[in-house]
Amino acid sequence: MEREKAGQVASIGPPSSGKAQMVCRLTHAHPDIADYPFTTRMPTPGMMLYENVQIQLVDTPPMSSEFMEPWMQQAI
């Protein structure tokens, strides 16, 4: 995913840890949010304003020993 504005921050973590909810609340983006794990399948970006600086937050698919999208390691 191409970086936009001043910086890019990716939310990385295990399934059902609130990554998508955090990106949704901070950026008003609309990532898929559900009450089951592994909902996010593709990165979803959103823009957040912090002290007059635009920062791109990206919701990413979860990382787990059970399953991880094959391209995630390269993306990180």
Residue, then its C-alpha position, 0 to 999 in steps of 0.5 A: m500500500e502506497r504511503e500517503k501524507a506525512g506517515q503511515v502506521a500499520s496496525i499489526g496483531p492477533p485476531s480479535s484484538g481491536k485493530a479494525q475498531m481502532v482504525c475505524r474510530l480514529t480515521h472514520a474509515h470503514p474496515d470490516i468489523a465482526d464478532y468472529p476472528f479473521t474478518t479483515r482479509m485485505p489492508t484498509p487505510g484511513m487518514m487521521l489528523y494529529e496536530n495538523v499532520q495527516i497520518q495514514l493508519v492501515d488496518t491489516p489482516p491478523m497475524s497468528s500461528e493458526f493462519m496468516e495471509p501469505w503476503m503479510q510478511q513481505a508487506i510488513 
